[in-house]
Amino acid sequence: MKFNYGKIFLLGFGFFGVSVIWGVYNAFVPLFLANKFGLAPVFIGFFMTLDNIAALFIQPPVGAWSDRLRTPIGRRMPFILIGAPIGALVFGLIPLASVLPLFVACTTTLLLSMALWRTPVVTLMPDITPSQFRSQANGIINFMGGLGAIISFLGGATLYKMNPAFPFWMGSILVIVSVLLLFIFIREPKEYEKSEEKPSMIESLKDIVHDQDKSALRLLSAIFFWFVAYNGIEAFFTLYANKYLKLEEADGARLLGQLSLIFVIFALPAGYIGSRVGRRKTILTGITILTLCMLSMFVIAPETLIIQLTKLPILGVVPVIGVILMFAGAGWALININSLPMVVDMTDAIRLGTYTGLYYLFSTLAAIAGPNINGLIAQFTGSYASIMLSGPIFMAIAAYLMTGVRRGEAKMTRQEL
């Protein structure tokens, strides 16, 4: 199995489609819930975790199922070809829903369909990539995902001002195009067919819990805590910008686009840094950077945060908080690019989908907890600024757990040995 940059970039279109959908969803659905349907912060926080509740019950078993599946088009592709078109269709219907029950019906169908194909599309990366190149490959995949996020935030912000439905229709079209490219150009490896082993998510999780080394358990727990911090803030950021910083509704999405731009720029370097100095050290550096950014968004006065520093093409106005978010994007890249490769390099090729599912199990649990925690904090304090306080606490816990991780670095090939 060789490392092919072109194939990895093409594979990245799958994650590109996922990122477009969730970028638009996370930016504008909270605004609909608050300003269109009048929901309180605590209920918005719960609503924004429904996608993760669906993913919690679907993604991990789907990952294990895809390890066992054998079809003429591969073991991952059937899930992608079923889930993506359904998700794209209902995503375009979300902004048209005029009553809350219909809105919930559309979002629920979206959440179920997206949960069906996310783990298989991500597992394609370790399927076709040797261990020692997985940080770089994940950097490429997340580079494409970051492009999707930039388009969803910056393009979505512009389209939202024209018509609130336009960002959703853009997302639907881009997902269909992305999946078609994936189906046409990516071919799954056939080596797995030689094995008769039937991986089980439950058995793999039991092995991790009882493993004396505890590296896998500590890593998955750290993933939980840093996703609690990040997702809890992301779910409320557009409301933080709108209600606390007093910016227009679309401006919060534009600020997230500035974070995503730097994430994209750092995606490839983060993979190379992880392979050179070690994934654990790289992740710890990212945790430190992101913690400082969260604290600064709490302690700096809103009048200072919105001071305009410059105006750039595509990005538009860059205020003080925009610069802070750019640093946050770099820190998040150092963390996010190297975490999945660490998880899958704690197992063998037979269980790649299973361990990818476990990665999403812990990150999904965090994505359920994070928005609910911050929704309660915002509800009881009466200020969206308070959501920036819980993040550093959870990041500190993640950092402590990572100090005890001893495995998950890139494995050497037989030639290197």
C-alpha positions as CSV (number, residue, x, y, z in Angstrom):
1,M,0.0,0.0,0.0
2,K,1.5,3.3,-1.2
3,F,0.8,6.9,-0.2
4,N,-0.9,8.8,-3.0
5,Y,-1.4,12.5,-2.4
6,G,-3.8,12.9,-5.3
7,K,-6.0,10.0,-4.1
8,I,-6.1,11.5,-0.6
9,F,-7.1,14.9,-1.9
10,L,-9.9,13.2,-3.8
11,L,-10.9,11.3,-0.7
12,G,-11.0,14.6,1.1
13,F,-14.1,15.6,-0.9
14,G,-16.1,13.2,1.3
15,F,-15.1,15.1,4.4
16,F,-15.6,18.4,2.5
17,G,-19.2,17.5,2.1
18,V,-19.6,16.6,5.7
19,S,-18.0,19.9,6.8
20,V,-20.2,22.0,4.5
21,I,-23.4,20.5,6.0
22,W,-22.3,20.8,9.6
23,G,-20.8,24.3,9.1
24,V,-24.1,25.7,7.8
25,Y,-26.1,23.7,10.4
26,N,-24.1,24.9,13.4
27,A,-24.0,28.5,12.2
28,F,-27.6,29.1,11.3
29,V,-29.8,26.6,13.0
30,P,-29.2,28.2,16.4
31,L,-30.3,31.5,14.9
32,F,-33.5,29.9,13.6
33,L,-34.2,28.4,17.0
34,A,-33.7,31.7,18.9
35,N,-35.0,34.3,16.5
36,K,-37.6,32.3,14.4
37,F,-39.0,29.9,17.0
38,G,-38.1,31.8,20.2
39,L,-36.4,29.0,22.1
40,A,-34.4,29.6,25.3
41,P,-30.7,28.9,25.5
42,V,-31.1,25.7,27.5
43,F,-33.4,24.3,24.8
44,I,-31.2,25.5,22.0
45,G,-28.3,23.7,23.7
46,F,-30.3,20.5,23.8
47,F,-31.5,20.8,20.2
48,M,-27.9,21.3,19.0
49,T,-27.0,18.0,20.6
50,L,-29.7,15.9,18.8
51,D,-27.3,15.3,15.9
52,N,-24.8,13.9,18.3
53,I,-27.4,11.7,20.1
54,A,-28.3,10.2,16.8
55,A,-24.6,9.7,15.9
56,L,-24.0,8.1,19.3
57,F,-26.2,5.2,18.6
58,I,-25.5,4.9,14.8
59,Q,-21.8,5.8,14.0
60,P,-19.9,3.3,16.3
61,P,-21.9,0.2,15.2
62,V,-21.9,1.4,11.6
63,G,-18.1,1.6,11.8
64,A,-17.9,-2.0,13.0
65,W,-20.5,-3.1,10.5
66,S,-18.5,-1.6,7.7
67,D,-15.5,-3.6,8.8
68,R,-17.5,-6.8,8.3
69,L,-19.4,-5.8,5.1
70,R,-18.4,-7.2,1.7
71,T,-19.9,-5.8,-1.5
72,P,-18.7,-5.4,-5.1
73,I,-18.3,-1.6,-4.5
74,G,-16.5,-2.0,-1.2
75,R,-17.3,-2.1,2.5
76,R,-17.6,1.7,3.1
77,M,-19.2,3.0,-0.1
78,P,-22.7,1.5,0.3
79,F,-23.2,3.6,3.5
80,I,-22.0,6.7,1.7
81,L,-24.2,6.3,-1.3
82,I,-27.3,5.8,0.9
83,G,-26.8,8.4,3.6
84,A,-25.4,11.3,1.6
85,P,-28.2,11.8,-0.9
86,I,-30.9,11.6,1.7
87,G,-29.0,14.1,3.9
88,A,-28.6,16.5,1.0
89,L,-32.3,16.4,0.2
90,V,-33.7,17.1,3.7
91,F,-30.9,19.7,4.4
92,G,-32.4,21.9,1.6
93,L,-35.8,21.7,3.2
94,I,-34.8,22.9,6.7
95,P,-35.0,26.7,6.1
96,L,-38.4,26.2,4.4
97,A,-40.0,24.8,7.6
98,S,-42.3,27.4,9.0
99,V,-43.4,25.5,12.1
100,L,-41.3,23.9,14.7
101,P,-42.6,20.2,14.3
102,L,-41.8,20.3,10.6
103,F,-38.4,21.9,11.3
104,V,-37.7,19.1,13.8
105,A,-38.8,16.4,11.3
106,C,-36.3,17.8,8.7
107,T,-33.4,18.1,11.1
108,T,-34.1,14.6,12.5
109,T,-33.9,13.0,9.1
110,L,-30.8,14.9,8.4
111,L,-29.1,13.7,11.6
112,L,-29.9,10.1,11.0
113,S,-28.7,10.1,7.4
114,M,-25.5,11.9,8.2
115,A,-24.7,9.6,11.1
116,L,-25.0,6.7,8.6
117,W,-22.1,7.7,6.4
118,R,-19.7,9.8,8.4
119,T,-17.7,7.0,10.0
120,P,-17.3,5.0,6.7
121,V,-16.1,8.0,4.8
122,V,-13.6,8.9,7.4
123,T,-12.4,5.3,7.7
124,L,-11.5,5.3,4.0
125,M,-8.4,7.4,5.0
126,P,-6.6,4.7,7.1
127,D,-7.9,2.1,4.7
128,I,-5.8,3.4,1.9
129,T,-2.9,5.1,3.8
130,P,0.1,3.5,5.5
131,S,0.6,4.2,9.2
132,Q,3.6,6.5,8.9
133,F,1.6,8.8,6.6
134,R,-1.7,9.0,8.4
135,S,-1.0,12.3,10.2
136,Q,-0.1,13.9,6.8
137,A,-3.2,12.2,5.2
138,N,-5.5,13.4,8.0
139,G,-4.0,16.9,7.4
140,I,-5.1,16.7,3.8
141,I,-8.5,15.3,4.7
142,N,-9.0,18.1,7.2
143,F,-7.6,20.7,4.8
144,M,-10.5,19.7,2.5
145,G,-12.9,19.7,5.4
146,G,-11.6,23.2,6.4
147,L,-12.3,24.4,2.8
148,G,-15.9,23.1,3.3
149,A,-16.1,25.0,6.6
150,I,-14.8,28.2,5.0
151,I,-17.3,27.9,2.2
152,S,-20.1,27.2,4.7
153,F,-19.2,30.1,7.0
154,L,-18.0,32.8,4.6
155,G,-20.1,31.9,1.6
156,G,-23.0,31.0,3.9
157,A,-22.8,34.4,5.6
158,T,-23.1,36.2,2.3
159,L,-25.9,34.0,1.0
160,Y,-27.8,34.2,4.3
161,K,-28.0,38.0,3.9
162,M,-29.6,37.4,0.5
163,N,-31.9,34.7,1.6
164,P,-31.7,32.4,4.7
165,A,-32.4,29.4,2.6
166,F,-29.5,29.9,0.2
167,P,-26.7,28.5,2.5
168,F,-28.7,25.3,2.9
169,W,-29.3,24.8,-0.8
170,M,-25.6,25.5,-1.4
171,G,-24.8,22.7,1.1
172,S,-27.1,20.2,-0.6
173,I,-25.6,20.8,-4.0
174,L,-22.0,20.5,-2.8
175,V,-22.6,17.3,-0.9
176,I,-24.0,15.6,-4.0
177,V,-21.1,16.8,-6.1
178,S,-18.6,15.6,-3.4
179,V,-20.0,12.1,-3.1
180,L,-20.1,11.7,-6.9
181,L,-16.4,12.5,-7.1
182,L,-15.7,10.1,-4.3
183,F,-17.6,7.3,-5.9
184,I,-16.0,7.9,-9.3
185,F,-12.3,8.2,-8.2
186,I,-11.8,6.2,-5.0
187,R,-11.4,2.5,-5.0
188,E,-11.3,0.6,-1.8
189,P,-8.5,-2.0,-1.1
190,K,-9.4,-5.7,-1.4
191,E,-6.8,-7.1,1.1
192,Y,-9.4,-7.2,3.9
193,E,-11.2,-10.0,2.2
194,K,-8.5,-12.4,3.2
195,S,-9.5,-12.2,6.9
196,E,-12.3,-14.1,8.5
197,E,-12.2,-12.1,11.7
198,K,-15.5,-10.3,12.7
199,P,-14.6,-7.1,14.6
200,S,-16.9,-6.1,17.4
201,M,-17.1,-2.6,18.9
202,I,-18.2,-3.9,22.3
203,E,-15.3,-6.4,22.5
204,S,-12.8,-3.8,21.3
205,L,-14.0,-1.3,24.0
206,K,-13.7,-4.0,26.6
207,D,-10.2,-4.7,25.5
208,I,-9.3,-1.0,25.8
209,V,-10.8,-0.7,29.3
210,H,-8.9,-3.8,30.6
211,D,-5.6,-3.0,28.8
212,Q,-2.9,-2.5,31.5
213,D,-1.2,0.2,29.4
214,K,-4.4,2.5,29.4
215,S,-3.0,4.6,26.6
216,A,-6.1,4.0,24.3
217,L,-8.5,4.7,27.2
218,R,-6.6,7.9,28.2
219,L,-6.5,9.1,24.6
220,L,-10.2,8.5,24.0
221,S,-11.1,10.2,27.3
222,A,-8.9,13.2,26.4
223,I,-10.8,13.4,23.0
224,F,-14.0,13.5,25.0
225,F,-12.9,16.4,27.1
226,W,-11.4,18.6,24.4
227,F,-14.5,18.1,22.2
228,V,-16.7,19.1,25.2
229,A,-14.7,22.4,25.3
230,Y,-14.7,23.0,21.5
231,N,-18.2,21.9,20.6
232,G,-19.8,23.6,23.5
233,I,-18.5,26.9,22.3
234,E,-19.1,26.3,18.6
235,A,-22.8,25.5,19.2
236,F,-23.3,29.0,20.7
237,F,-20.8,31.1,19.0
238,T,-23.1,32.8,16.5
239,L,-25.4,33.7,19.5
240,Y,-22.4,34.8,21.5
241,A,-21.5,37.2,18.6
242,N,-25.1,38.3,18.1
243,K,-26.3,38.7,21.7
244,Y,-23.0,39.5,23.6
245,L,-20.9,41.3,21.0
246,K,-24.0,42.9,19.4
247,L,-23.0,41.9,15.8
248,E,-25.4,41.1,13.0
249,E,-26.6,37.5,12.7
250,A,-24.4,36.6,9.8
251,D,-21.2,38.1,11.3
252,G,-20.8,35.2,13.8
253,A,-20.6,32.8,10.9
254,R,-18.1,35.1,9.2
255,L,-15.9,35.1,12.3
256,L,-16.0,31.3,12.4
257,G,-14.9,31.4,8.7
258,Q,-11.8,33.2,9.8
259,L,-11.0,30.4,12.3
260,S,-11.6,27.9,9.6
261,L,-9.2,29.6,7.2
262,I,-6.3,29.3,9.6
263,F,-7.4,25.7,10.4
264,V,-7.1,25.0,6.6
265,I,-3.7,26.7,6.4
266,F,-2.4,24.7,9.4
267,A,-4.0,21.4,8.5
268,L,-1.1,20.2,6.3
269,P,1.7,21.6,8.6
270,A,0.0,20.1,11.7
271,G,0.2,16.6,10.1
272,Y,3.9,17.0,9.3
273,I,4.6,18.5,12.8
274,G,2.9,15.5,14.4
275,S,4.9,13.0,12.3
276,R,8.2,14.9,13.1
277,V,8.0,15.8,16.8
278,G,5.4,13.3,17.8
279,R,1.6,13.4,17.9
280,R,1.2,13.7,21.6
281,K,3.5,16.7,21.9
282,T,1.8,18.4,19.0
283,I,-1.7,17.8,20.6
284,L,-0.5,19.2,23.9
285,T,0.8,22.3,22.2
286,G,-2.6,22.8,20.5
287,I,-4.5,22.4,23.8
288,T,-2.4,25.2,25.3
289,I,-3.0,27.6,22.4
290,L,-6.8,26.9,22.3
291,T,-7.1,27.3,26.1
292,L,-5.4,30.7,26.0
293,C,-7.7,31.8,23.2
294,M,-10.9,30.8,25.1
295,L,-9.8,32.7,28.2
296,S,-9.0,35.8,26.2
297,M,-12.5,35.8,24.7
298,F,-13.9,35.9,28.2
299,V,-11.6,38.4,29.9
300,I,-11.3,41.0,27.1
301,A,-14.2,43.5,27.0
302,P,-16.7,43.1,24.1
303,E,-16.0,46.7,23.0
304,T,-12.3,45.7,22.5
305,L,-13.1,42.4,20.8
306,I,-15.0,44.0,18.0
307,I,-12.4,46.7,17.2
308,Q,-11.7,46.5,13.5
309,L,-8.0,45.9,12.7
310,T,-8.1,45.4,9.0
311,K,-10.2,44.3,6.0
312,L,-9.1,41.4,3.8
313,P,-10.4,40.0,0.6
314,I,-13.0,37.2,1.1
315,L,-12.6,37.4,4.9
316,G,-14.0,40.9,5.1
317,V,-13.5,42.9,8.3
318,V,-11.1,41.3,10.8
319,P,-11.7,42.5,14.4
320,V,-9.6,41.7,17.5
321,I,-11.7,38.6,18.1
322,G,-11.0,37.5,14.5
323,V,-7.3,37.4,15.3
324,I,-7.9,35.4,18.4
325,L,-10.0,32.9,16.5
326,M,-7.3,32.6,13.9
327,F,-4.9,31.5,16.7
328,A,-7.6,29.1,17.9
329,G,-7.8,27.7,14.4
330,A,-4.1,26.9,14.5
331,G,-4.4,25.3,17.9
332,W,-7.4,23.2,16.9
333,A,-5.5,22.0,13.8
334,L,-2.6,20.7,15.9
335,I,-5.1,18.8,18.1
336,N,-7.6,17.6,15.5
337,I,-5.3,16.5,12.7
338,N,-3.3,14.2,15.0
339,S,-6.0,12.6,17.2
340,L,-7.6,10.2,14.8
341,P,-4.3,8.8,13.5
342,M,-3.3,8.2,17.1
343,V,-6.5,6.2,17.7
344,V,-6.3,4.1,14.5
345,D,-2.6,3.4,15.1
346,M,-3.5,1.7,18.4
347,T,-5.1,-1.2,16.4
348,D,-4.6,-3.3,13.3
349,A,-6.1,-3.1,9.8
350,I,-9.0,-5.4,10.7
351,R,-10.4,-3.0,13.2
352,L,-9.9,0.4,11.5
353,G,-13.6,1.0,11.1
354,T,-14.3,-0.2,14.7
355,Y,-11.7,2.1,16.2
356,T,-12.8,5.0,14.0
357,G,-16.3,4.3,15.4
358,L,-14.9,4.5,19.0
359,Y,-13.2,7.8,18.1
360,Y,-16.7,9.1,17.1
361,L,-18.3,7.5,20.1
362,F,-16.2,9.6,22.5
363,S,-16.3,12.7,20.4
364,T,-20.1,12.4,20.0
365,L,-20.6,11.9,23.7
366,A,-18.7,15.2,24.1
367,A,-20.7,16.9,21.5
368,I,-23.8,16.0,23.4
369,A,-22.4,17.2,26.8
370,G,-20.7,20.4,25.6
371,P,-23.7,22.3,24.2
372,N,-25.9,21.2,27.1
373,I,-23.4,22.4,29.6
374,N,-22.9,25.7,27.9
375,G,-26.7,26.1,27.4
376,L,-27.2,25.7,31.2
377,I,-24.3,28.1,31.9
378,A,-25.8,30.7,29.5
379,Q,-29.3,30.2,30.9
380,F,-28.3,30.6,34.6
381,T,-25.7,33.4,34.1
382,G,-27.8,35.3,31.6
383,S,-24.8,35.9,29.4
384,Y,-23.4,34.1,26.4
385,A,-19.9,35.3,27.4
386,S,-19.9,32.7,30.2
387,I,-19.5,29.9,27.7
388,M,-15.9,30.8,27.4
389,L,-15.2,29.8,31.0
390,S,-15.9,26.1,31.0
391,G,-13.7,25.3,27.9
392,P,-10.3,25.9,29.6
393,I,-11.3,23.6,32.5
394,F,-12.1,20.7,30.1
395,M,-9.0,21.4,28.1
396,A,-6.9,21.2,31.3
397,I,-8.3,17.7,32.0
398,A,-7.6,16.6,28.4
399,A,-4.0,17.8,28.8
400,Y,-3.6,15.8,32.0
401,L,-4.9,12.7,30.3
402,M,-2.6,13.1,27.3
403,T,0.5,13.2,29.5
404,G,-0.1,9.5,30.2
405,V,-0.5,8.3,26.6
406,R,2.4,6.1,25.6
407,R,1.2,4.7,22.2
408,G,-0.4,5.9,19.0
409,E,2.6,7.4,17.3
410,A,3.3,6.5,13.6
411,K,4.4,2.9,13.0
412,M,7.5,2.2,11.0
413,T,7.2,0.1,7.8
414,R,9.1,-3.1,7.3
415,Q,11.6,-1.3,5.0
416,E,12.3,1.3,7.7
417,L,13.0,-1.5,10.2
